[in-house]
Amino acid sequence: MKTFATNRRARYDYDLGETILAGVILSGSEVKSIRNNHVSLKGSYVVLKNGELYLRGALINRYQPAGDLNHDPSRDRKLLVTKNQQKMFVANRQNGHYIIPIRLVEKRGFIKLAVATGRSKTKHDKRRSIKKKDIRRDINRELSR
C-alpha cells in the first residue's frame, strides 16, 4: 500500500481504537492530484450527515492540467463503508468517541482512507506518551551501540 498523506497529530491528540479502510468518492482531477501527493489531512475530521459519513477539512489541491474541469479543494467527500461499520461508528460516537482520519492510501488501484475511533487525550496523557516515546528511543539508542 502506498501512503499519500498521514494525519500526524491524530496519534498525539487521540487514543485510537479500531481502524478500518473506507472508500472515498473522488472526481478525476482529485485522484490525479492525490497521486501527485498534493493532499493534506491536517485538521481534517469525519462528520455524520444524513446517516452517512463525510470527510471534512481535507485539502486536495487543484490539478493544474485540468483547467476548467477542476474541483473545489476543500469540499466534503463521502466515505464508503458497510452498514455494520457505519453502525459501529454511530454507536462509538454516542459513547464520546470521535471518528478520526489517519492516512490516505492506495490499495489495489483505489484510493482509501484509514479512519479510526478515538477518545481525546488529556494534557497529562499527552505528556505520558511523549515520555514513553523518549524512553523507547533511548533504549533503542543504547541497544544499537
FIMI-292705 format. One record per residue: x, y, z of N, C-alpha, C in turn. Coordinates in steps of 0.1 Angstrom, whole numbers, plus 5000, padded with zeros to 4 digits. Example, Ala and Ser with C-alpha at 12.3 -4.5 7.8 and 13.67 -1.06 7.14 Angstrom:
2
(site (5132,4943,5078),(5123,4955,5078),(5132,4967,5078)) (site (5128,4978,5071),(5137,4989,5071),(5129,5000,5079)) 
This chain:
145
(site (5008,4988,5000),(5000,5000,5000),(5009,5012,5000)) (site (5006,5021,4991),(5013,5034,4990),(5005,5044,4998)) (site (5013,5052,5007),(5007,5062,5015),(5009,5075,5009)) (site (4998,5083,5007),(4998,5096,5001),(4999,5107,5012)) (site (4991,5105,5023),(4991,5116,5033),(4988,5109,5047)) (site (4994,5115,5057),(4991,5110,5071),(4986,5121,5080)) (site (4978,5118,5089),(4974,5128,5099),(4983,5126,5112)) (site (4994,5133,5112),(5004,5130,5123),(4999,5134,5137)) (site (4990,5144,5137),(4985,5148,5150),(4975,5139,5157)) (site (4970,5130,5149),(4959,5121,5153),(4964,5112,5165)) (site (4976,5106,5164),(4981,5097,5174),(4985,5105,5187)) (site (4988,5118,5185),(4992,5126,5196),(4980,5131,5204)) (site (4969,5135,5196),(4957,5141,5203),(4947,5131,5207)) (site (4947,5118,5202),(4937,5109,5205),(4942,5095,5209)) (site (4935,5088,5217),(4937,5074,5220),(4929,5066,5209)) (site (4936,5060,5200),(4929,5054,5188),(4925,5040,5191)) (site (4913,5037,5186),(4908,5023,5188),(4908,5016,5175)) (site (4896,5011,5171),(4895,5002,5159),(4897,5011,5146)) (site (4905,5005,5137),(4908,5012,5124),(4902,5004,5113)) (site (4896,5011,5103),(4891,5005,5091),(4895,5013,5079)) (site (4895,5007,5067),(4897,5014,5055),(4884,5017,5048)) (site (4882,5029,5045),(4869,5033,5039),(4872,5039,5025)) (site (4863,5036,5015),(4865,5042,5002),(4861,5057,5002)) (site (4866,5064,4993),(4863,5078,4992),(4858,5081,4978)) (site (4847,5089,4977),(4842,5093,4964),(4849,5105,4959)) (site (4857,5104,4948),(4865,5115,4943),(4862,5117,4929)) (site (4866,5129,4924),(4865,5132,4910),(4878,5129,4903)) (site (4879,5129,4890),(4891,5125,4883),(4903,5134,4886)) (site (4900,5147,4887),(4911,5157,4890),(4916,5155,4904)) (site (4908,5151,4913),(4912,5149,4927),(4921,5136,4928)) (site (4918,5126,4920),(4926,5114,4920),(4940,5117,4915)) (site (4941,5125,4904),(4953,5129,4898),(4962,5137,4908)) (site (4955,5146,4915),(4962,5155,4924),(4967,5147,4936)) (site (4959,5137,4941),(4964,5128,4952),(4976,5120,4948)) (site (4975,5115,4936),(4987,5106,4931),(4999,5115,4929)) (site (4998,5128,4928),(5010,5137,4927),(5013,5142,4941)) (site (5007,5136,4952),(5010,5140,4966),(5007,5154,4969)) (site (4996,5160,4963),(4992,5173,4966),(4979,5172,4975)) (site (4981,5166,4987),(4969,5164,4996),(4974,5165,5010)) (site (4965,5170,5019),(4968,5172,5033),(4956,5168,5041)) (site (4959,5160,5051),(4948,5156,5061),(4949,5164,5074)) (site (4958,5174,5074),(4959,5182,5086),(4946,5190,5089)) (site (4941,5188,5101),(4929,5194,5106),(4916,5188,5100)) (site (4917,5177,5094),(4905,5171,5088),(4898,5162,5099)) (site (4885,5160,5096),(4878,5152,5106),(4866,5146,5098)) (site (4859,5136,5104),(4848,5129,5098),(4835,5133,5105)) (site (4825,5137,5097),(4812,5140,5103),(4801,5131,5098)) (site (4791,5130,5106),(4779,5121,5103),(4768,5131,5098)) (site (4765,5130,5085),(4755,5139,5079),(4744,5130,5072)) (site (4732,5131,5076),(4721,5124,5070),(4723,5109,5070)) (site (4729,5104,5081),(4732,5090,5082),(4744,5085,5074)) (site (4752,5094,5068),(4763,5090,5060),(4776,5097,5066)) (site (4787,5091,5063),(4800,5096,5068),(4806,5105,5057)) (site (4811,5117,5061),(4818,5126,5052),(4831,5130,5057)) (site (4841,5131,5049),(4854,5137,5053),(4853,5152,5050)) (site (4857,5159,5061),(4856,5174,5060),(4869,5180,5064)) (site (4874,5190,5057),(4886,5197,5061),(4898,5192,5054)) (site (4897,5181,5046),(4909,5176,5039),(4912,5185,5027)) (site (4924,5188,5025),(4927,5197,5014),(4934,5189,5002)) (site (4927,5189,4991),(4933,5183,4979),(4934,5194,4969)) (site (4947,5198,4966),(4950,5210,4958),(4945,5207,4944)) (site (4942,5218,4936),(4938,5217,4923),(4948,5210,4914)) (site (4944,5203,4904),(4952,5197,4894),(4954,5206,4882)) (site (4965,5212,4881),(4967,5223,4871),(4963,5219,4857)) (site (4967,5208,4851),(4964,5205,4837),(4949,5203,4835)) (site (4941,5202,4845),(4926,5200,4844),(4919,5213,4839)) (site (4925,5224,4842),(4919,5237,4837),(4906,5240,4843)) (site (4895,5241,4835),(4882,5245,4839),(4875,5233,4846)) (site (4879,5221,4844),(4873,5209,4849),(4878,5205,4863)) (site (4883,5215,4870),(4889,5213,4883),(4878,5211,4894)) (site (4883,5208,4906),(4874,5205,4917),(4876,5216,4928)) (site (4867,5216,4937),(4868,5225,4949),(4878,5218,4959)) (site (4889,5225,4962),(4899,5218,4971),(4894,5214,4984)) (site (4885,5221,4990),(4881,5218,5004),(4867,5213,5006)) (site (4861,5207,4995),(4847,5202,4996),(4846,5190,5005)) (site (4834,5187,5010),(4832,5174,5018),(4832,5162,5008)) (site (4838,5151,5012),(4839,5139,5004),(4832,5128,5011)) (site (4823,5121,5005),(4816,5110,5011),(4825,5098,5012)) (site (4823,5091,5024),(4831,5079,5026),(4822,5067,5024)) (site (4828,5056,5019),(4820,5044,5016),(4824,5034,5026)) (site (4815,5030,5035),(4817,5020,5045),(4804,5011,5045)) (site (4806,4999,5050),(4795,4990,5051),(4785,4994,5062)) (site (4773,4989,5062),(4763,4993,5072),(4767,4989,5086)) (site (4774,4978,5087),(4778,4974,5101),(4789,4983,5106)) (site (4798,4987,5097),(4809,4996,5101),(4803,5010,5105)) (site (4793,5014,5097),(4786,5027,5100),(4779,5026,5113)) (site (4772,5015,5116),(4765,5014,5129),(4775,5014,5141)) (site (4787,5008,5139),(4797,5008,5149),(4802,5022,5152)) (site (4804,5030,5141),(4809,5044,5143),(4798,5052,5150)) (site (4786,5050,5146),(4775,5058,5153),(4774,5054,5168)) (site (4775,5041,5171),(4775,5037,5185),(4786,5043,5193)) (site (4798,5042,5187),(4810,5048,5194),(4809,5063,5195)) (site (4803,5070,5185),(4801,5084,5186),(4792,5088,5198)) (site (4783,5080,5201),(4774,5082,5212),(4781,5080,5225)) (site (4791,5072,5225),(4799,5069,5237),(4810,5080,5239)) (site (4810,5091,5232),(4820,5101,5234),(4833,5099,5226)) (site (4833,5090,5216),(4844,5088,5207),(4843,5097,5195)) (site (4854,5100,5188),(4854,5107,5176),(4858,5098,5164)) (site (4855,5102,5152),(4860,5094,5140),(4871,5102,5134)) (site (4883,5097,5134),(4895,5104,5130),(4901,5098,5118)) (site (4904,5107,5107),(4911,5102,5096),(4926,5100,5099)) (site (4931,5088,5096),(4945,5086,5099),(4955,5088,5087)) (site (4952,5081,5076),(4960,5082,5065),(4953,5079,5052)) (site (4958,5084,5041),(4952,5082,5028),(4961,5073,5020)) (site (4956,5062,5016),(4965,5051,5009),(4959,5047,4996)) (site (4967,5040,4988),(4962,5033,4976),(4963,5018,4978)) (site (4951,5012,4976),(4951,4997,4978),(4944,4991,4965)) (site (4952,4983,4958),(4947,4977,4946),(4942,4987,4936)) (site (4948,4999,4935),(4944,5009,4925),(4934,5018,4930)) (site (4928,5016,4941),(4918,5025,4947),(4923,5034,4958)) (site (4918,5046,4959),(4922,5055,4970),(4913,5052,4982)) (site (4919,5049,4993),(4912,5045,5005),(4916,5055,5017)) (site (4908,5057,5026),(4911,5065,5038),(4910,5056,5050)) (site (4921,5055,5058),(4921,5048,5070),(4915,5057,5081)) (site (4904,5052,5087),(4897,5060,5098),(4897,5052,5110)) (site (4898,5058,5122),(4897,5051,5135),(4888,5059,5144)) (site (4883,5051,5154),(4876,5057,5165),(4886,5061,5176)) (site (4884,5072,5182),(4893,5077,5192),(4887,5086,5203)) (site (4893,5086,5214),(4889,5094,5225),(4900,5105,5227)) (site (4896,5117,5230),(4906,5128,5232),(4915,5125,5244)) (site (4928,5128,5242),(4937,5127,5253),(4937,5140,5261)) (site (4940,5138,5274),(4941,5150,5283),(4956,5154,5282)) (site (4959,5165,5288),(4973,5171,5288),(4983,5161,5294)) (site (4979,5155,5306),(4988,5146,5312),(4990,5133,5304)) (site (4980,5129,5297),(4981,5117,5288),(4991,5120,5277)) (site (4991,5132,5271),(5000,5136,5261),(5014,5136,5266)) (site (5016,5141,5278),(5029,5141,5284),(5035,5127,5287)) (site (5026,5118,5291),(5030,5105,5294),(5034,5098,5281)) (site (5027,5100,5270),(5030,5094,5257),(5043,5099,5252)) (site (5046,5112,5254),(5059,5118,5250),(5070,5111,5258)) (site (5068,5110,5271),(5078,5104,5280),(5081,5089,5275)) (site (5071,5081,5272),(5073,5068,5268),(5081,5067,5255)) (site (5078,5076,5246),(5084,5077,5233),(5099,5080,5235)) (site (5102,5089,5244),(5116,5093,5247),(5124,5081,5253)) (site (5117,5074,5262),(5124,5062,5269),(5126,5052,5258)) (site (5117,5049,5250),(5118,5039,5239),(5130,5042,5230)) (site (5131,5055,5226),(5142,5060,5217),(5155,5058,5224)) (site (5156,5061,5237),(5169,5060,5244),(5173,5045,5245)) (site (5163,5036,5248),(5166,5022,5249),(5171,5017,5235)) (site (5165,5021,5225),(5169,5017,5211),(5183,5022,5208)) (site (5186,5034,5212),(5199,5040,5210),(5210,5032,5217)) (site (5207,5028,5230),(5217,5021,5238),(5219,5007,5232)) (site (5208,5000,5227),(5209,4987,5222),(5217,4987,5208)) (site (5216,4998,5201),(5223,4998,5188),(5238,5001,5190)) (site (5243,5005,5202),(5257,5007,5204),(5264,4995,5206)) 
